[in-house]
Amino acid sequence: MRSAKKLPHHIQAKLEARELIFKNNAFDARLETHKLHGKDREAWAYSIDWSYRVKFLFNDDGSVLYVKAGTHDEVY
């Protein structure tokens, strides 16, 4: 995901740790995974930390497509 490469290095490190949690359980409470609304009603998001999020889609085959990583305002 291109947007992840633009994140500050310390956030990229947190994202890597969160991805491991996500791969084991997409709805782990530490991720605060939630469904989005409005124009993004098909998408979901999880928290990297207080300010940063990852927006993603669940595909029909069970795979996940990461859409964007960034601040709350950038992602939503």
C-alpha positions as CSV (number, residue, x, y, z in Angstrom):
1,M,0.0,0.0,0.0
2,R,1.6,3.2,-1.2
3,S,0.1,5.4,1.5
4,A,1.8,3.3,4.2
5,K,5.2,4.2,2.8
6,K,4.5,7.9,3.4
7,L,3.8,7.4,7.1
8,P,6.4,8.5,9.7
9,H,8.8,5.7,10.5
10,H,7.5,5.2,14.0
11,I,3.9,4.8,12.7
12,Q,5.1,2.3,10.0
13,A,6.6,0.2,12.8
14,K,3.3,0.3,14.7
15,L,1.5,-0.6,11.5
16,E,3.6,-3.7,11.1
17,A,2.8,-4.8,14.6
18,R,-0.9,-4.1,14.0
19,E,-0.9,-6.1,10.8
20,L,0.3,-9.2,12.7
21,I,-2.6,-8.8,15.1
22,F,-5.0,-8.2,12.2
23,K,-3.9,-11.4,10.4
24,N,-4.6,-13.5,13.5
25,N,-8.0,-11.8,14.3
26,A,-9.4,-8.9,12.3
27,F,-11.7,-8.0,15.2
28,D,-9.2,-8.1,18.0
29,A,-10.2,-5.4,20.5
30,R,-6.8,-3.8,20.3
31,L,-7.5,-2.8,16.7
32,E,-10.8,-1.1,17.3
33,T,-12.0,-2.5,14.0
34,H,-15.2,-0.7,12.8
35,K,-17.5,-0.5,9.8
36,L,-17.5,2.9,8.0
37,H,-20.6,4.8,6.9
38,G,-21.8,7.1,4.1
39,K,-19.9,6.9,0.9
40,D,-17.5,4.3,2.5
41,R,-20.2,2.0,3.8
42,E,-18.6,-1.0,2.1
43,A,-15.3,-0.3,3.9
44,W,-13.9,-1.1,7.3
45,A,-11.1,0.5,9.3
46,Y,-8.8,-0.3,12.2
47,S,-6.6,1.9,14.4
48,I,-2.8,2.0,14.2
49,D,-2.8,4.4,17.1
50,W,-4.8,7.4,18.4
51,S,-4.3,9.4,15.2
52,Y,-3.7,6.9,12.4
53,R,-6.0,4.4,10.7
54,V,-6.1,1.8,8.0
55,K,-9.1,1.5,5.7
56,F,-9.7,-1.8,4.1
57,L,-12.3,-4.0,2.3
58,F,-13.3,-7.6,2.9
59,N,-13.5,-9.3,-0.5
60,D,-16.0,-12.0,-1.4
61,D,-13.3,-14.7,-1.3
62,G,-12.4,-13.8,2.3
63,S,-9.3,-11.9,1.4
64,V,-8.7,-8.3,2.5
65,L,-7.8,-5.3,0.3
66,Y,-6.0,-2.5,2.1
67,V,-7.2,0.8,0.7
68,K,-5.4,3.6,2.6
69,A,-3.4,4.3,5.7
70,G,-3.1,7.7,7.2
71,T,-4.5,10.1,9.8
72,H,-8.2,10.0,10.6
73,D,-8.9,12.9,8.2
74,E,-6.9,11.4,5.4
75,V,-8.5,8.0,5.6
76,Y,-12.2,9.0,6.1
